């Protein structure tokens, strides 16, 4: 799970990072003894074979550092980290961040997964996924969500990862739909395609940031309201609905998700979060 967090905390597509994780497991590097006995060149080659090309050198270094840390500080068993932290989440987080390659985002990814085997870390959902949970009406009361899941830490882990993937998937659909605009090429279709690709990169890219920058709230505040995000998705989906099958598929899926967001606005039982209420927004207001 530490390896998974290290590789996925880089700004790289989910599919590529997942392929790299599978390759690392396939060669047995999830065994700390085998990972510790590997050379930097071997780890680099494995990551490259898994499609992790852009960050393979740094990734190979971080994996080597991970093996060294676990062997030297935790007697070859990362479970000893939890014992050293006295099952306290804050202490555990500080120790986890000592792993090179894991910052706040990486620590969040680690906790999303590790709660399935370290129940004392449950319930946990990273900040961005928790915001998605509120968008879709699940709410942000982790204890209540955990209770609804039967206090099953494995199910909690799956939920935490699933919510994050929803937003990434929408971004990917936008990028693919934008690329499809280039064929057949015309000046207008290329311009539309570039805009849609940028929109997709923004929507998906926000999932890789530990905190949303203040300027995003200021200049793209529509992304943080049911009506705004729903209308935005419907707009992007509608401009993709023409000519090619891929455009119809991407546009339809994005549009349907947009309609879902619009519907949430008119369901009284689902209250928007504070940063999605018009009265809470200010041109220079501090975002909490």
C-alpha positions as CSV (number, residue, x, y, z in Angstrom):
1,X,0.0,0.0,0.0
2,X,3.0,2.3,0.6
3,X,4.2,1.4,-2.9
4,X,0.8,2.1,-4.3
5,X,0.7,5.6,-2.7
6,X,4.2,6.4,-3.8
7,X,3.5,5.6,-7.4
8,X,0.1,7.2,-7.6
9,X,1.0,10.5,-5.9
10,X,2.8,11.6,-9.0
11,X,0.9,13.7,-11.6
12,X,0.4,10.7,-13.9
13,X,-2.7,9.1,-15.3
14,X,-4.5,6.6,-13.0
15,X,-4.3,3.8,-15.6
16,X,-0.5,4.2,-16.0
17,X,0.2,4.3,-12.3
18,X,-2.1,1.3,-11.8
19,X,-0.2,-0.6,-14.5
20,X,3.0,0.2,-12.8
21,X,1.7,-1.0,-9.4
22,X,0.6,-4.3,-11.0
23,X,4.0,-4.8,-12.6
24,X,5.8,-4.1,-9.3
25,X,3.6,-6.7,-7.5
26,X,4.1,-9.1,-10.4
27,X,7.8,-9.2,-10.0
28,X,7.4,-9.6,-6.2
29,X,8.5,-6.1,-5.0
30,X,5.7,-6.0,-2.5
31,X,7.9,-8.4,-0.5
32,X,10.2,-6.0,1.3
33,X,13.1,-8.5,1.2
34,X,12.9,-8.8,-2.5
35,X,12.5,-5.1,-2.9
36,X,15.5,-4.5,-0.6
37,X,17.6,-6.9,-2.6
38,X,16.9,-5.3,-6.0
39,X,19.2,-2.8,-7.7
40,X,18.2,0.7,-8.8
41,X,18.6,-0.4,-12.4
42,X,16.3,-3.4,-11.9
43,X,13.6,-1.2,-10.3
44,X,13.9,1.3,-13.1
45,X,13.4,-1.4,-15.7
46,X,10.4,-2.8,-13.9
47,X,8.7,0.6,-13.7
48,X,9.5,1.3,-17.3
49,X,8.0,-2.1,-18.3
50,X,4.9,-1.0,-16.4
51,X,4.6,2.2,-18.4
52,X,5.9,4.5,-15.6
53,X,8.4,6.2,-17.9
54,X,8.4,9.8,-16.9
55,X,9.1,9.2,-13.2
56,X,10.8,5.8,-13.3
57,X,14.2,7.1,-12.1
58,X,12.7,8.9,-9.1
59,X,10.3,6.1,-8.5
60,X,13.1,3.5,-8.4
61,X,15.0,5.7,-5.9
62,X,11.9,6.1,-3.7
63,X,11.2,2.4,-3.7
64,X,14.8,1.7,-2.7
65,X,14.5,4.3,0.1
66,X,11.2,2.7,1.3
67,X,12.9,-0.7,1.6
68,X,15.8,0.8,3.5
69,X,13.5,2.7,5.9
70,X,11.3,-0.3,6.6
71,X,14.3,-2.6,7.2
72,X,16.2,-0.2,9.4
73,X,13.5,1.5,11.4
74,X,10.7,-1.1,11.4
75,X,12.6,-4.4,11.4
76,X,11.4,-5.3,7.9
77,X,7.6,-5.0,8.7
78,X,5.7,-1.8,8.1
79,X,3.1,-2.9,10.6
80,X,5.5,-1.9,13.2
81,X,5.0,1.7,12.1
82,X,1.4,1.5,13.5
83,X,2.7,0.1,16.8
84,X,5.3,2.9,17.0
85,X,2.5,5.4,16.5
86,X,0.4,3.8,19.2
87,X,-2.5,3.4,16.7
88,X,-2.9,7.2,16.7
89,X,-3.8,8.6,13.2
90,X,-1.9,11.9,13.6
91,X,1.3,10.1,14.8
92,X,0.9,7.5,12.1
93,X,0.6,10.3,9.5
94,X,3.8,11.9,10.6
95,X,5.7,8.7,10.4
96,X,4.2,7.8,7.0
97,X,5.4,11.2,5.7
98,X,8.9,10.2,6.5
99,X,8.7,7.8,3.6
100,X,10.4,9.6,0.7
101,X,8.0,10.4,-2.1
102,X,5.0,10.7,0.2
103,X,3.7,14.2,1.0
104,X,0.2,15.1,2.1
105,X,-1.4,13.7,-1.0
106,X,0.5,10.5,-0.8
107,X,-0.4,10.1,2.9
108,X,-4.1,10.5,2.0
109,X,-3.8,7.8,-0.7
110,X,-2.0,5.6,1.8
111,X,-4.8,6.0,4.4
112,X,-7.5,5.4,1.9
113,X,-6.1,1.9,1.4
114,X,-4.4,1.0,4.6
115,X,-7.6,1.4,6.7
116,X,-8.7,-1.9,5.2
117,X,-5.9,-3.7,7.1
118,X,-5.4,-1.2,9.9
119,X,-8.9,-0.7,11.2
120,X,-7.8,1.8,13.8
121,X,-7.2,4.2,10.9
122,X,-10.8,4.0,9.8
123,X,-13.0,5.8,9.0
124,X,-10.9,7.9,6.5
125,X,-11.7,9.6,3.2
126,X,-9.3,12.0,1.7
127,X,-10.4,15.7,1.4
128,X,-11.2,15.7,-2.3
129,X,-13.1,12.4,-2.1
130,X,-15.0,13.7,0.9
131,X,-16.1,16.7,-1.1
132,X,-17.3,14.4,-3.8
133,X,-19.2,12.4,-1.2
134,X,-21.0,15.6,-0.2
135,X,-21.7,16.5,-3.9
136,X,-23.5,13.2,-4.4
137,X,-25.5,13.3,-1.2
138,X,-23.5,10.8,0.9
139,X,-22.5,13.5,3.3
140,X,-19.3,14.3,5.2
141,X,-20.0,12.6,8.6
142,X,-17.4,9.9,8.5
143,X,-18.7,8.1,11.5
144,X,-22.2,8.0,10.0
145,X,-20.9,6.8,6.7
146,X,-18.8,4.2,8.5
147,X,-21.8,3.0,10.5
148,X,-23.9,2.7,7.3
149,X,-21.1,0.5,5.9
150,X,-21.4,-1.8,8.9
151,X,-18.1,-0.4,10.3
152,X,-16.4,-2.5,7.7
153,X,-12.9,-1.0,7.1
154,X,-12.5,-2.8,3.8
155,X,-15.8,-1.3,2.4
156,X,-14.7,2.1,3.7
157,X,-11.5,1.8,1.8
158,X,-13.3,0.9,-1.4
159,X,-15.6,3.9,-1.0
160,X,-12.8,6.3,-0.4
161,X,-11.0,5.2,-3.6
162,X,-14.2,5.0,-5.7
163,X,-15.2,8.6,-5.0
164,X,-11.9,9.9,-6.2
165,X,-12.0,7.8,-9.4
166,X,-15.4,9.4,-10.3
167,X,-13.9,12.8,-10.8
168,X,-10.9,11.5,-12.6
169,X,-13.1,9.5,-14.9
170,X,-15.0,12.7,-15.9
171,X,-11.7,14.4,-16.6
172,X,-10.6,11.5,-18.8
173,X,-13.8,11.6,-20.7
174,X,-13.4,15.3,-21.4
175,X,-9.8,14.8,-22.6
176,X,-10.8,11.9,-24.9
177,X,-13.7,13.9,-26.3
178,X,-11.5,16.9,-26.9
179,X,-9.0,14.8,-28.8
180,X,-11.7,13.4,-31.0
181,X,-12.5,16.9,-32.1
182,X,-9.3,16.9,-34.1
183,X,-10.6,14.4,-36.6
184,X,-11.5,15.5,-39.1
185,X,-9.6,18.7,-38.6
186,X,-11.0,22.2,-39.0
187,X,-10.1,25.4,-37.3
188,X,-13.4,25.5,-35.3
189,X,-13.2,21.9,-34.2
190,X,-9.5,22.1,-33.2
191,X,-10.3,25.2,-31.0
192,X,-13.2,23.4,-29.4
193,X,-11.1,20.4,-28.8
194,X,-8.3,22.4,-27.1
195,X,-10.8,24.0,-24.8
196,X,-12.4,20.6,-23.9
197,X,-9.0,19.1,-23.2
198,X,-8.1,22.0,-20.9
199,X,-11.4,21.6,-19.1
200,X,-10.8,17.8,-18.6
201,X,-7.2,18.4,-17.3
202,X,-8.6,20.9,-14.8
203,X,-11.4,18.6,-13.6
204,X,-9.1,15.5,-13.3
205,X,-6.1,17.4,-12.2
206,X,-7.8,18.8,-9.2
207,X,-7.9,15.3,-7.8
208,X,-4.1,15.2,-7.6
209,X,-3.9,18.4,-5.5
210,X,-3.8,18.0,-1.7
211,X,-5.6,21.4,-1.4
212,X,-7.6,23.4,-4.0
213,X,-5.7,26.7,-4.6
214,X,-7.7,29.8,-3.6
215,X,-7.6,31.2,-7.2
216,X,-9.6,28.2,-8.4
217,X,-12.4,29.1,-6.0
218,X,-12.2,32.7,-7.1
219,X,-12.1,32.2,-10.9
220,X,-13.9,28.9,-11.3
221,X,-16.3,29.0,-8.4
222,X,-19.0,27.3,-10.6
223,X,-17.1,24.0,-10.1
224,X,-18.2,24.2,-6.4
225,X,-21.9,24.4,-6.8
226,X,-24.5,21.8,-7.8
227,X,-26.0,24.1,-10.5
228,X,-22.6,25.4,-11.7
229,X,-20.9,22.0,-12.0
230,X,-24.0,20.4,-13.5
231,X,-24.4,23.2,-16.0
232,X,-20.7,23.0,-16.9
233,X,-20.8,19.3,-17.5
234,X,-23.9,19.5,-19.6
235,X,-22.3,22.3,-21.7
236,X,-19.1,20.3,-22.3
237,X,-21.2,17.2,-23.0
238,X,-23.4,19.0,-25.5
239,X,-20.6,20.4,-27.6
240,X,-19.2,16.9,-28.0
241,X,-22.5,15.4,-29.3
242,X,-21.8,15.3,-33.1
243,X,-20.4,13.2,-35.9
244,X,-18.2,10.5,-34.1
245,X,-19.2,7.6,-31.9
246,X,-16.6,8.5,-29.3
247,X,-17.9,12.0,-29.1
248,X,-21.5,10.8,-28.6
249,X,-20.4,8.4,-25.8
250,X,-18.2,10.9,-24.0
251,X,-20.7,13.7,-24.4
252,X,-23.6,11.6,-23.2
253,X,-21.8,10.3,-20.1
254,X,-20.6,13.7,-19.1
255,X,-24.1,15.2,-19.8
256,X,-25.8,12.5,-17.7
257,X,-23.4,13.2,-14.8
258,X,-24.2,16.9,-15.2
259,X,-27.9,16.2,-15.0
260,X,-27.3,14.3,-11.8
261,X,-25.6,17.3,-10.2
262,X,-28.5,19.6,-11.3
263,X,-31.0,17.1,-9.7
264,X,-29.2,17.4,-6.4
265,X,-29.9,21.1,-6.3
266,X,-33.6,20.4,-6.2
267,X,-33.6,17.7,-3.5
268,X,-34.3,19.4,-0.2
269,X,-32.9,16.6,1.9
270,X,-29.4,17.1,0.4
271,X,-27.9,20.3,1.7
272,X,-25.0,21.8,-0.3
273,X,-21.7,22.2,1.5
274,X,-20.7,25.6,2.8
275,X,-18.5,26.4,-0.1
276,X,-21.3,25.7,-2.5
277,X,-23.8,28.1,-1.1
278,X,-24.1,31.5,-2.8
279,X,-24.3,33.4,0.5
280,X,-21.0,31.9,1.6
281,X,-19.1,33.0,-1.5
282,X,-17.2,36.3,-1.4
283,X,-15.0,37.8,-4.1
284,X,-12.2,38.0,-1.5
285,X,-13.6,35.6,1.1
286,X,-11.2,33.2,2.8
287,X,-11.9,29.6,1.8
288,X,-11.8,27.2,4.8
